[in-house]
Amino acid sequence: KAIKSEVAIGLYNEFREQKWEECRTKINSNRKATNFDEVKTYSFLLNHLGFLLEHKYIDAHSIYDMMGRSVFVAWYSLSDQILDRRKLVDNVREFYPFQYHFQYLESELRKVEKKRRKHIEKLIAKMGNPNRTEAEVPQTSASIDITGNEA
């Protein structure tokens, strides 16, 4: 567990570096108009995180706490280009599909978000009034995904 903690701390520090912040800013500003080649190093970082997640070097809850919804925005913004490139470069007999682990990361983090959303909203509501009882905490509304659709 200590080794996993060291990995998570290292990833957190890496994720917060200026070069990745610039990529996230570009993706947030341009959304679907983001040019994959301009942020491909960030996409590959997320792909590597997905690999570590799939092979249990890190856990999805830690990654979700570290990255929040930024993985969702990145996948939404880049997925069309990634899926188009898969058609050109995939050889499933030899390799995983192009950026497979990035997609895996996004999928696993969505599961975490869905499980934790109600719990987080209850915590936030209690912070506003620490004397509230469980029955007084408002019920969770539907989750809205990055595209604006109900999840």
N, C-alpha and C positions, 0 to 999 in steps of 0.2 A: 504494500500500500504506500510506503514511503517513496518508492521509485515512481509510482504513478503520480504522486503529489509533485515530485520534482519535474516530471514531464509536463504536468499541467501548468506549473508555475512558469516553466520555460516557454511553453506555448503562449501563455497569457502575455508575457513580456514581448515575445515576437509579434503577436497579433497587434499590440499597441504601438509598434514602431511607425514612424512617420511615413515610410514608403507604403505601408498597407493602409494607413489613414488616407493618403492621397488616392489610392485605388478605390476605397470605399466612398470617398467624396465624389469621385468621378462617376461611379455606379449610381449613387443616390441622385446625382444631378441629371443623369442621362437616361436612367432606367433602360428600357428596351433599345434605345438608340446607342447604348454603350458599345464601343468597338471592342470585341473580345481580345484582339491583339494588343490593345493598349493596357489591358488589365490581366493578361494571361498569367503573369507570375502570381497574382493574387488567387486566380482560379486554381492554379496548381497547388498553392498553399492549402486551400480548402480541400482539394482532392487528397492531399497527403494527410490532412486531419481526418478525413473520412476513412482512409486506410487504417490509421491508428485506432479509430473508433471501431471499425469492423473487426479488427484483430485484438480488441480489448486492452490496448495499451492506455486508453483514456476512456472515460465514461461520458455518455451523452449529457447527463445533468451538469457536469462541470463545464463542458463545452457550451451548453446553452447559457449557463450563468455568465460565462466569459464573453460570449459573442452576441447574446441576445438575438434579435431578429435580423441581424446583418447578413447571415447566411441565406435567409429567405429572400431578401432583396437581391442579393447577388445571383442566386439561382434563377429567380424570376427574370432578371435583367439579361442573363447570359444563356439561358437554357435553349432558346431557339437556335442560336449560333452553335452551341455545343452539340445539339441533336443533329444539325445539318452536317457538322464535321464528322460525327460518328458514321454517317452514311458513306463518307469518303475514305475514312481511315480504319474502320473497324475490321479486325480479323479475329472473330470470337474464338477461333480454335487456338489462338496463341496468346491473346491479350484480353483483359477486361475491356468493356466498351469505353471509348474515350470519355474521360472525366466521370467514370462510373462512381468513384468514391466521393466525389463532390455531390453527386445526386444522392448517394446513400446517406451522406452527412445531413443533407437538407431533409430527407425523409425521416431520419431518426430524430432530428431536432423538432420536427413537427409533432411527432408522437410525444416527446417530452413536454412541449408547450401545451398540448391538449390536456395532458394529465395534470399539469401544474397550474394552469390558468385560474381555475377556481380557487385553489389554495392561495395563490398570490393575491388575488383580488380580496380574499378574506383578510389576509395579513395587512394589506394597505388600508382596508376599511377599519380594521381595529387600531391601526396607528393613528387614524384621525380621531378615534375615541377609544382609548385603552380600557374604558369601563364597560364597553359593549359586551353583550353576551353573544353566543353563537347564533341564537335565533334572531338577533337584531341586525346581523350582517346581511346586506342586500344580496339577492340571488344573482348569479352570474348571467350576463347577457351573452348572446351568440358571439363567437370569435369571428373577427374579420380578417381574412388573409391579405396578403400583399397586393392582390389584384382588386381588392375591394369587395370580394364576394364573401358570403357567410361560409365559414369552415364547418 
